[in-house]
Amino acid sequence: MSPLAAAGDHATTWSWLALGLAGAAVLAFVVLFVSALFSVLGSRLGGGMKLVWVVFAFCAPFLGSLLWFAFGRRDAGEPVRR
């Protein structure tokens, strides 16, 4: 096997590895986003706050989902204030 052919095989291997890692990252993002939406909609928050969190999650999907799990879920456990 020539050295050029071996270099091409390594490039192909790295390309497939990078594609697999990118696919795994996209899948993890989709799972995070969908689980945040289900968590928001299933929470005990009032309708207006649920709407705010869902809109925020759609406007900034990654940040909105992370902020929901970091801060929003904690507030959702408290009774609704009237």
C-alpha positions as CSV (number, residue, x, y, z in Angstrom):
1,M,0.0,0.0,0.0
2,S,1.4,3.4,-0.9
3,P,1.8,6.1,1.7
4,L,-0.7,8.3,0.0
5,A,-3.4,5.6,0.1
6,A,-2.8,5.1,3.8
7,A,-3.1,8.9,4.4
8,G,-6.4,8.8,2.6
9,D,-7.7,6.0,4.8
10,H,-6.9,8.0,7.9
11,A,-8.6,11.1,6.6
12,T,-11.7,9.0,5.8
13,T,-11.6,7.4,9.3
14,W,-11.4,10.9,10.9
15,S,-14.2,12.2,8.7
16,W,-16.5,9.4,9.8
17,L,-15.5,9.9,13.5
18,A,-16.2,13.6,13.3
19,L,-19.5,12.9,11.6
20,G,-20.4,10.4,14.3
21,L,-19.5,12.8,17.1
22,A,-21.5,15.6,15.4
23,G,-24.5,13.3,15.1
24,A,-24.3,12.3,18.7
25,A,-24.1,16.0,19.7
26,V,-27.2,16.8,17.6
27,L,-29.1,13.8,19.1
28,A,-28.2,14.9,22.6
29,F,-29.4,18.5,21.9
30,V,-32.7,17.2,20.5
31,V,-33.2,14.9,23.5
32,L,-32.4,17.9,25.9
33,F,-34.8,20.2,24.0
34,V,-37.7,17.7,23.8
35,S,-37.3,16.6,27.5
36,A,-37.3,20.3,28.5
37,L,-40.6,20.9,26.6
38,F,-42.3,17.9,28.2
39,S,-41.0,18.9,31.6
40,V,-42.3,22.5,31.2
41,L,-45.7,21.3,29.9
42,G,-46.0,18.8,32.7
43,S,-45.0,21.2,35.5
44,R,-47.4,22.8,38.0
45,L,-46.7,26.3,36.7
46,G,-49.6,28.4,35.6
47,G,-50.5,28.7,31.9
48,G,-48.8,32.0,31.4
49,M,-45.4,30.9,32.9
50,K,-45.6,27.7,30.8
51,L,-46.1,29.8,27.7
52,V,-43.1,32.0,28.6
53,W,-40.8,29.0,29.1
54,V,-42.0,27.3,25.9
55,V,-41.5,30.5,23.9
56,F,-38.1,31.0,25.5
57,A,-37.1,27.4,24.7
58,F,-38.1,27.8,21.0
59,C,-36.4,31.2,20.7
60,A,-33.1,30.0,22.3
61,P,-33.4,26.1,22.3
62,F,-30.1,25.2,23.9
63,L,-30.0,28.1,26.4
64,G,-33.7,27.9,27.2
65,S,-33.5,24.2,27.9
66,L,-30.5,24.5,30.1
67,L,-32.0,27.4,32.0
68,W,-35.2,25.5,32.5
69,F,-33.4,22.5,34.1
70,A,-31.1,24.9,36.1
71,F,-33.7,27.3,37.4
72,G,-37.2,26.8,36.1
73,R,-37.8,23.3,37.4
74,R,-36.9,24.4,40.9
75,D,-39.5,27.2,40.8
76,A,-42.1,24.8,39.2
77,G,-42.1,22.7,42.4
78,E,-43.5,25.6,44.5
79,P,-47.2,26.1,44.8
80,V,-48.7,28.6,42.4
81,R,-49.1,32.0,44.0
82,R,-52.5,33.7,43.5
